[in-house]
Amino acid sequence: MQGKHLTQKERFYIEKRRDNGVNQSTIARELELPRSTISRELRRNTDAAFNGVYSCRRAENLARGRRQKARPDNVEPHIQDVILQALSTHLP
């Protein structure tokens, strides 16, 4: 199964449903997502400094930052060269 990123709309839905006391399994069913996706989202993006309250805005900013950090253009050029050279030896 191919992963996908949660949308802002989905994060907003998670926030509102959590505020209403709905559990993770129910939210996952309603969004037609694996329960693990909801669990991971809440674990990664719930701030303990705010008494464990989930914020969709904060979650979106954190996720955007993680995606940006993981981009290949953030890798130093000499590391990119090593990776490309190693990959080229495995091509048919």
Backbone as CSV, one residue per row, in Angstrom:
resi,resn,N_x,N_y,N_z,CA_x,CA_y,CA_z,C_x,C_y,C_z
1,MET,0.836,-1.182,0.000,0.000,0.000,0.000,0.882,1.247,0.000
2,GLN,0.600,2.131,-0.901,1.363,3.362,-1.028,0.882,4.381,-0.013
3,GLY,1.816,5.019,0.700,1.443,6.023,1.675,1.018,7.321,1.015
4,LYS,0.351,8.151,1.772,-0.027,9.466,1.258,0.055,10.457,2.399
5,HIS,0.158,11.693,2.037,0.203,12.747,3.045,-1.221,13.148,3.407
6,LEU,-1.429,13.449,4.669,-2.722,13.972,5.084,-2.880,15.387,4.548
7,THR,-4.090,15.736,4.203,-4.367,17.093,3.732,-4.691,17.987,4.931
8,GLN,-4.709,19.284,4.685,-5.098,20.229,5.734,-6.528,19.959,6.189
9,LYS,-7.371,19.610,5.240,-8.772,19.317,5.543,-8.883,18.111,6.478
10,GLU,-8.101,17.075,6.198,-8.114,15.883,7.045,-7.588,16.202,8.447
11,ARG,-6.538,17.006,8.506,-5.992,17.394,9.812,-7.016,18.226,10.601
12,PHE,-7.716,19.109,9.921,-8.748,19.906,10.575,-9.850,18.996,11.109
13,TYR,-10.238,18.007,10.315,-11.267,17.050,10.729,-10.814,16.282,11.975
14,ILE,-9.553,15.833,11.969,-9.003,15.117,13.122,-9.063,16.005,14.363
15,GLU,-8.658,17.258,14.211,-8.670,18.184,15.354,-10.083,18.337,15.923
16,LYS,-11.056,18.579,15.063,-12.429,18.795,15.527,-13.006,17.542,16.183
17,ARG,-12.758,16.389,15.579,-13.283,15.146,16.144,-12.606,14.818,17.480
18,ARG,-11.308,15.098,17.602,-10.615,14.882,18.880,-11.172,15.821,19.943
19,ASP,-11.447,17.060,19.563,-12.044,18.023,20.496,-13.401,17.522,21.005
20,ASN,-14.097,16.754,20.167,-15.404,16.210,20.551,-15.288,14.872,21.287
21,GLY,-14.049,14.431,21.529,-13.834,13.209,22.299,-13.961,11.916,21.513
22,VAL,-13.908,11.999,20.196,-14.022,10.813,19.355,-12.680,10.083,19.340
23,ASN,-12.719,8.740,19.406,-11.467,7.980,19.460,-10.828,7.822,18.079
24,GLN,-9.570,7.400,18.075,-8.783,7.293,16.848,-9.383,6.315,15.848
25,SER,-9.886,5.199,16.330,-10.457,4.190,15.431,-11.649,4.738,14.657
26,THR,-12.503,5.474,15.335,-13.680,6.052,14.685,-13.262,7.089,13.654
27,ILE,-12.306,7.939,14.014,-11.810,8.954,13.068,-11.227,8.273,11.833
28,ALA,-10.457,7.218,12.042,-9.851,6.492,10.923,-10.935,5.924,9.997
29,ARG,-11.953,5.331,10.575,-13.047,4.791,9.762,-13.735,5.901,8.976
30,GLU,-14.001,7.019,9.634,-14.700,8.126,8.977,-13.887,8.701,7.813
31,LEU,-12.560,8.733,7.975,-11.694,9.259,6.919,-11.239,8.180,5.944
32,GLU,-11.636,6.934,6.225,-11.228,5.785,5.412,-9.711,5.692,5.316
33,LEU,-9.068,5.787,6.474,-7.616,5.681,6.599,-7.294,4.606,7.625
34,PRO,-6.095,4.038,7.553,-5.691,3.086,8.594,-5.623,3.784,9.954
35,ARG,-5.971,3.058,10.998,-5.918,3.617,12.347,-4.501,4.053,12.682
36,SER,-3.514,3.323,12.154,-2.116,3.665,12.426,-1.755,5.050,11.886
37,THR,-2.391,5.464,10.803,-2.137,6.797,10.243,-2.588,7.882,11.221
38,ILE,-3.758,7.686,11.805,-4.284,8.656,12.773,-3.414,8.644,14.023
39,SER,-3.066,7.458,14.479,-2.231,7.315,15.668,-0.882,8.009,15.473
40,ARG,-0.260,7.769,14.328,1.047,8.371,14.027,0.930,9.892,13.938
41,GLU,-0.126,10.357,13.295,-0.342,11.805,13.158,-0.452,12.461,14.531
42,LEU,-1.238,11.868,15.395,-1.424,12.438,16.732,-0.141,12.349,17.559
43,ARG,0.580,11.254,17.429,1.817,11.085,18.199,2.878,12.087,17.746
44,ARG,3.022,12.276,16.449,4.052,13.172,15.923,3.739,14.652,16.161
45,ASN,2.467,14.984,16.155,2.099,16.399,16.074,1.289,16.935,17.239
46,THR,1.167,16.174,18.327,0.479,16.665,19.509,1.521,17.241,20.449
47,ASP,1.311,18.468,20.859,2.298,19.171,21.680,2.017,18.970,23.164
48,ALA,2.956,18.349,23.854,2.818,18.119,25.297,2.796,19.445,26.061
49,ALA,3.418,20.470,25.511,3.447,21.780,26.162,2.050,22.407,26.240
50,PHE,1.132,21.932,25.409,-0.242,22.440,25.413,-1.206,21.394,25.953
51,ASN,-0.770,20.663,26.957,-1.588,19.630,27.609,-2.086,18.564,26.638
52,GLY,-1.270,18.241,25.641,-1.628,17.177,24.711,-2.716,17.538,23.724
53,VAL,-2.908,18.813,23.458,-3.936,19.254,22.505,-3.356,19.209,21.094
54,TYR,-4.103,18.614,20.171,-3.702,18.522,18.769,-4.184,19.760,18.023
55,SER,-3.283,20.382,17.275,-3.628,21.553,16.478,-3.332,21.257,15.014
56,CYS,-4.336,21.394,14.162,-4.136,21.102,12.743,-3.136,22.069,12.100
57,ARG,-3.137,23.317,12.532,-2.180,24.290,11.967,-0.748,23.928,12.318
58,ARG,-0.541,23.609,13.585,0.792,23.207,14.030,1.220,21.926,13.322
59,ALA,0.310,20.969,13.200,0.607,19.703,12.543,1.000,19.922,11.084
60,GLU,0.280,20.776,10.397,0.586,21.066,8.994,1.969,21.698,8.862
61,ASN,2.292,22.638,9.744,3.612,23.280,9.703,4.726,22.284,9.988
62,LEU,4.536,21.415,10.971,5.548,20.401,11.288,5.733,19.432,10.126
63,ALA,4.640,18.984,9.538,4.712,18.052,8.411,5.401,18.697,7.217
64,ARG,5.062,19.942,6.936,5.689,20.663,5.825,7.199,20.777,6.064
65,GLY,7.582,21.051,7.300,9.002,21.147,7.639,9.725,19.820,7.458
66,ARG,9.077,18.718,7.850,9.691,17.395,7.662,9.835,17.063,6.181
67,ARG,8.827,17.387,5.380,8.917,17.127,3.940,10.041,17.953,3.317
68,GLN,10.142,19.200,3.713,11.180,20.078,3.167,12.564,19.555,3.549
69,LYS,12.699,19.123,4.769,13.991,18.630,5.264,14.417,17.372,4.524
70,ALA,13.461,16.561,4.082,13.759,15.293,3.430,14.042,15.431,1.936
71,ARG,13.892,16.613,1.394,14.087,16.805,-0.044,15.535,16.551,-0.437
72,PRO,15.754,15.915,-1.598,17.108,15.588,-2.037,18.002,16.810,-2.233
73,ASP,17.414,17.961,-2.540,18.258,19.136,-2.755,18.852,19.667,-1.447
74,ASN,18.457,19.085,-0.323,19.054,19.454,0.951,20.290,18.618,1.261
75,VAL,20.612,17.649,0.378,21.780,16.795,0.566,22.987,17.501,-0.046
76,GLU,24.098,17.434,0.656,25.314,18.080,0.155,25.722,17.460,-1.177
77,PRO,26.273,18.270,-2.083,26.598,17.781,-3.437,27.516,16.558,-3.451
78,HIS,28.516,16.510,-2.591,29.425,15.356,-2.630,28.711,14.078,-2.166
79,ILE,27.731,14.217,-1.296,26.944,13.064,-0.871,26.042,12.609,-2.016
80,GLN,25.469,13.563,-2.749,24.641,13.215,-3.907,25.471,12.440,-4.931
81,ASP,26.717,12.872,-5.155,27.589,12.184,-6.113,27.840,10.740,-5.695
82,VAL,28.102,10.517,-4.417,28.345,9.161,-3.912,27.102,8.296,-4.102
83,ILE,25.941,8.857,-3.792,24.693,8.113,-3.939,24.444,7.768,-5.404
84,LEU,24.590,8.737,-6.289,24.365,8.496,-7.711,25.336,7.470,-8.268
85,GLN,26.583,7.533,-7.838,27.575,6.575,-8.306,27.223,5.160,-7.819
86,ALA,26.814,5.040,-6.565,26.437,3.730,-6.022,25.204,3.186,-6.735
87,LEU,24.243,4.046,-7.020,23.048,3.603,-7.724,23.363,3.178,-9.162
88,SER,24.287,3.872,-9.811,24.596,3.552,-11.198,25.240,2.185,-11.332
89,THR,25.904,1.711,-10.309,26.524,0.378,-10.391,25.485,-0.726,-10.285
90,HIS,24.277,-0.410,-9.854,23.220,-1.405,-9.704,22.205,-1.385,-10.839
91,LEU,22.414,-0.510,-11.805,21.487,-0.439,-12.944,21.842,-1.517,-13.965
92,PRO,20.841,-2.062,-14.674,21.119,-3.100,-15.694,21.831,-2.557,-16.894
